[in-house]
Amino acid sequence: MMDKIKVSLLGATGMVGQKMIKLLADHPYIELVKLSASDSRIGKKYSETVKWIENGSIPEKFRDMKLVSTSPEDNKDVDYVLSALPPEAAEPVELKLVKNEINVISNASPYRLSKDIPLINPEINFEHLRILEGKDTKFVKNPNCTSAIMAMPLVKLLGFDYDRISLVSMQAISGAGFSGLPYMSIDDNIIPYIHGEEEKIPAEISKMYGTVQDGKINGKNIRMSVTSVRVPVKVGHMGVLNMEIKKGVDVEELIKNLNNFSPLKGFNGLYNAPAHPIVVHNEADRPQNAIDTYNGMEVHVGRISYTDRNLRMVILGNNLVRGAAGITILTLELMEQMKL
């Protein structure tokens, strides 16, 4: 039997941290052995300090686990640190860990666009992980939650001869974190601006579809404009994508290609990899947040049409799983399979 990969989790009390705990509770070969949180919580039992919002109870094995700090000293005896820290806290903590030769896979935004740090959305660009070959310390980033979801169907679109892509993203409240938006700001309301998202999404998608040269990742030129709004739903980021295409599109063939997209099928033991990462819906009123975000790692696509040189589709994914916790774990599973 293989030795389990021992990991610690930074930001264990937040929403993404809680989701990771659920996904790792019964993982067959990744063992979550340490939980960390802010300084005021160090030494306390996890169940005494977390405001648990996931469905069901805290997994029993973690209830009495005592929280440790984010320092290298407290995390030096694990194989990987998984970071669910907020951006402002993540940068100094993660850099300190990496400088102390501790492997980090991070969900936080700092350094996502650094050319020598892979930004991994596994089904799209797992080959970018190969720039880590031969490195003693591994530092990997996840994309922004919206970028991770919206990038997925583009895998079958960017080969078209197009003029421009326009995306309107409608992003759930959970994307702002547990205390990110006051109830009175978002109840019965839509906020037509999310700080930084409209620049971040095309830049990160460009890097995901980039090419590797001499150990650096060079972004792909993608002509894309984004409008991001916050909507009053708890989970699930939806996008309406319009793409001006110079030549005709065979919609039926496109649907077939999206349904058949399964780039990781050659790997074994990827417990968080869906068999079909893109699910195409034929119903006119799908995908929907209330119906289609339950499983987490799939990206749902619907309302595909091509009219007057414009290709349109609606895209939906679970921002806490596909956009954060799930791809963190899938990336680690892949790194194990790729023997990095």
Disulfide bonds with the S-S distance in Angstrom:
none
